[in-house]
Amino acid sequence: MLSHIPRLRSSVIAAIFVAIVCGTPAAAQSAESGEISAQATLDNFVAYLKTETNEAVIAAARLARDHKDSLDAAKSYLDQHIASWRAALSGQKAKMPTLDKDVSALWEAWRETAVSSWATIERSAHDIVDWIATWMRHQSLSDQNPQTPV
């Protein structure tokens, strides 16, 4: 079947070349004979394509008939895999509402933890600022009164 492709390509190139040559006034003896020649070339080319197509269809049918068992086995194999994929995807689809609820619950728990953590960090920051302020006050007092022990 594939052995006809180079011949088909060569035929298409030849037909295009003939159509171009027949279309030029120098090559045609008259406009009418050029049109007849171009039409005949086109008709011959269409007939050739029909023949090649019919041969390809016959070859494909013969291959399908000769390898029917292999094709049926391949179809069965693919059908089994498609069925297993379908089942797996259906299972995942069934899990989606549960997954949605789980994700929402996780998000809410994370948000609450983040809010709690932020509040703890904020309290710690205030405590540190207060400690620094107290330390600075004691430093300034000890600078003013060198006899006061720190």
Contacts in CASP RR format, 6 or more apart in sequence:
PFRMAT RR
TARGET T0000
AUTHOR 0000-0000-0000
METHOD contacts of the structure
MODEL  1
MLSHIPRLRSSVIAAIFVAIVCGTPAAAQSAESGEISAQATLDNFVAYLK
TETNEAVIAAARLARDHKDSLDAAKSYLDQHIASWRAALSGQKAKMPTLD
KDVSALWEAWRETAVSSWATIERSAHDIVDWIATWMRHQSLSDQNPQTPV
1 56 0 8 1.000
1 59 0 8 1.000
1 60 0 8 1.000
1 63 0 8 1.000
4 52 0 8 1.000
4 55 0 8 1.000
4 56 0 8 1.000
7 52 0 8 1.000
8 49 0 8 1.000
8 52 0 8 1.000
11 45 0 8 1.000
11 48 0 8 1.000
11 49 0 8 1.000
12 45 0 8 1.000
15 41 0 8 1.000
15 42 0 8 1.000
15 45 0 8 1.000
18 38 0 8 1.000
18 41 0 8 1.000
19 38 0 8 1.000
19 41 0 8 1.000
19 42 0 8 1.000
21 27 0 8 1.000
22 28 0 8 1.000
22 34 0 8 1.000
22 37 0 8 1.000
22 38 0 8 1.000
22 41 0 8 1.000
23 34 0 8 1.000
23 38 0 8 1.000
25 31 0 8 1.000
28 34 0 8 1.000
28 37 0 8 1.000
64 71 0 8 1.000
138 150 0 8 1.000
139 150 0 8 1.000
141 148 0 8 1.000
142 148 0 8 1.000
142 149 0 8 1.000
142 150 0 8 1.000
END
